[in-house]
Amino acid sequence: RPLTPAFTQSPIVRIEALLASWGYATTRTATVATAYMNNLRPAVIGPGFTNVADFDQGGFSLRWSYQLTPRHSLQLGGLAQTTESNTLRTDTTVTSATAGLRYLLSPNLIGILNYRFTRQRIDGGTFAGYDENLVQVGVDYRF
């Protein structure tokens, strides 16, 4: 069941993808929502190509930002994604939540503080899931 009539062809795999995105902005807020589906299939079946995995993947992400002051902004985001593979006999679910602050240090320099929690769960196969807590501190320089 192809997702789109066009696909990228390589000697080993074929990838099909469908992406939809929506954005809305006001003077103080911005919201972007994205939904996607893609699949990866072996383009060649035969000796030597039997271990090329297949994947069906779908997900949704949402990002929201709010301008607290002329120099401060709040960023919130979330992601939910599922991946299925018949070859690997696995179903994987990834969920993630992000919260962050951005501070305008100068017209070209922004200070960033982010926290992200990610949870991956895998049903089947020999792989293990994980939970990840990530704190990011950095700067963003705009040329």
Order of alpha helices (4+ residues) and beta strands (2+ residues): beta-beta-beta-beta-beta-beta-beta-beta
